[in-house]
Amino acid sequence: MNKKSRTRLLIATGVIVAVFVVGVVFLVQKQGAYYRQVSDLTTGQYDGKNVKVGGRVIDGTINRDSSGVHFEIKDLTGKQAVVKVTYDGQMPNTFTSGVDVVVIGKYASNVLTADQLQTKCPSKYKGSASPAATVQTTQ
């Protein structure tokens, strides 16, 4: 390979790597969100940023209207922090008061405008004996 071809190959490789890095940085800034607790949001450093927050829906705070669903979640670590959530998308079937949720969206002024809402249902995944295992054989 001559010197001119090697230089072109290095330049092309450099351009491809630079475009990839810029693309990843752009996507992380636009879509990326670190998982946070509700109490982390009270520091103020997340105002205006996309966040991913885990919390528990507080009883009696779910309100539905034409703009969507509004509710409050509390911190899962036991800290006394609460954040208001607004969501206008498809609601999971398991969404109710007291359920653990993961909310992804933009946080500003103690209100999280959610783009995504997922519920957690730990009891759904607990192991239980299958019907075949509960049948006792007699001899």
C-alpha positions as CSV (number, residue, x, y, z in Angstrom):
1,M,0.0,0.0,0.0
2,N,1.5,3.3,-1.0
3,K,1.7,6.4,1.2
4,K,-1.2,8.2,-0.5
5,S,-3.6,5.3,-0.1
6,R,-2.6,4.8,3.6
7,T,-3.3,8.5,4.3
8,R,-6.7,8.3,2.6
9,L,-7.6,5.2,4.7
10,L,-6.5,6.9,7.9
11,I,-8.5,10.0,7.1
12,A,-11.6,8.0,6.2
13,T,-11.3,5.9,9.4
14,G,-10.9,9.1,11.4
15,V,-14.0,10.7,9.9
16,I,-16.1,7.5,10.5
17,V,-15.0,7.3,14.1
18,A,-15.7,11.1,14.7
19,V,-19.2,10.7,13.2
20,F,-19.9,7.7,15.4
21,V,-18.8,9.5,18.5
22,V,-20.8,12.6,17.7
23,G,-23.9,10.4,17.1
24,V,-23.5,8.6,20.4
25,V,-23.1,11.9,22.3
26,F,-26.1,13.4,20.6
27,L,-28.3,10.3,21.3
28,V,-27.2,10.1,25.0
29,Q,-28.0,13.8,25.5
30,K,-31.4,13.5,23.7
31,Q,-32.6,10.1,24.9
32,G,-30.2,9.1,27.6
33,A,-31.3,9.3,31.2
34,Y,-29.6,8.0,34.3
35,Y,-31.7,6.1,36.8
36,R,-32.4,8.3,39.8
37,Q,-34.4,8.2,43.0
38,V,-37.0,10.9,43.7
39,S,-34.8,12.4,46.4
40,D,-32.0,12.9,43.9
41,L,-34.2,15.4,41.9
42,T,-34.4,17.8,44.9
43,T,-30.8,18.8,44.4
44,G,-31.7,21.1,41.5
45,Q,-29.0,19.8,39.2
46,Y,-31.6,17.9,37.1
47,D,-33.9,20.8,36.2
48,G,-34.6,20.9,32.5
49,K,-32.9,17.5,31.9
50,N,-34.2,14.1,30.9
51,V,-34.3,11.7,33.8
52,K,-35.3,8.2,34.6
53,V,-36.8,8.0,38.1
54,G,-38.0,5.1,40.2
55,G,-40.7,5.6,42.8
56,R,-43.9,4.4,44.4
57,V,-47.3,6.0,43.4
58,I,-48.8,7.7,46.4
59,D,-52.4,6.7,47.3
60,G,-55.0,9.3,46.5
61,T,-52.9,11.3,44.1
62,I,-54.0,9.8,40.7
63,N,-56.1,12.3,38.7
64,R,-57.2,11.8,35.1
65,D,-58.3,14.6,32.8
66,S,-58.2,15.5,29.1
67,S,-54.5,16.3,29.3
68,G,-53.5,12.9,30.7
69,V,-52.8,11.4,34.1
70,H,-51.3,13.3,37.0
71,F,-50.0,11.6,40.1
72,E,-47.2,11.8,42.7
73,I,-44.4,9.3,43.4
74,K,-42.3,9.0,46.5
75,D,-38.8,7.9,47.0
76,L,-38.1,4.1,47.3
77,T,-35.3,4.6,49.7
78,G,-37.5,5.9,52.5
79,K,-36.5,9.5,52.1
80,Q,-39.3,12.1,52.4
81,A,-39.2,13.3,48.8
82,V,-42.1,13.5,46.4
83,V,-42.3,14.5,42.8
84,K,-45.4,15.2,40.6
85,V,-45.7,13.3,37.3
86,T,-47.7,14.2,34.2
87,Y,-48.2,11.5,31.6
88,D,-50.4,11.4,28.5
89,G,-49.5,8.1,26.9
90,Q,-50.8,4.5,27.1
91,M,-51.3,3.4,30.7
92,P,-50.0,0.0,31.8
93,N,-52.7,-2.4,33.0
94,T,-51.0,-2.7,36.4
95,F,-50.9,1.0,37.1
96,T,-52.6,1.8,40.4
97,S,-51.9,3.5,43.8
98,G,-49.0,1.9,45.7
99,V,-47.4,0.3,42.7
100,D,-43.7,0.9,41.9
101,V,-43.0,2.8,38.7
102,V,-40.2,3.8,36.5
103,V,-40.8,7.1,34.8
104,I,-38.7,8.6,32.0
105,G,-39.1,12.2,30.9
106,K,-38.1,15.8,31.4
107,Y,-37.9,17.2,34.9
108,A,-38.5,20.9,35.7
109,S,-39.7,22.7,38.8
110,N,-40.7,19.5,40.8
111,V,-42.8,18.2,37.9
112,L,-41.8,15.3,35.7
113,T,-43.4,15.4,32.3
114,A,-43.1,11.7,31.3
115,D,-42.6,10.3,27.9
116,Q,-42.5,6.7,29.2
117,L,-44.1,5.0,32.1
118,Q,-43.4,1.4,33.3
119,T,-44.8,-0.4,36.3
120,K,-43.0,-2.9,38.4
121,C,-44.9,-5.8,39.8
122,P,-42.6,-8.0,41.9
123,S,-45.4,-10.3,43.0
124,K,-46.0,-11.2,39.4
125,Y,-42.5,-12.7,39.2
126,K,-42.3,-14.6,42.5
127,G,-41.8,-18.3,42.0
128,S,-44.7,-20.6,42.8
129,A,-45.2,-24.2,42.4
130,S,-46.8,-25.4,39.2
131,P,-50.1,-27.3,39.4
132,A,-48.2,-30.5,38.5
133,A,-45.8,-30.1,41.5
134,T,-48.7,-29.8,44.0
135,V,-50.3,-33.1,43.0
136,Q,-49.3,-35.7,45.5
137,T,-49.0,-39.3,44.4
138,T,-50.3,-42.0,46.7
139,Q,-48.8,-45.5,46.8
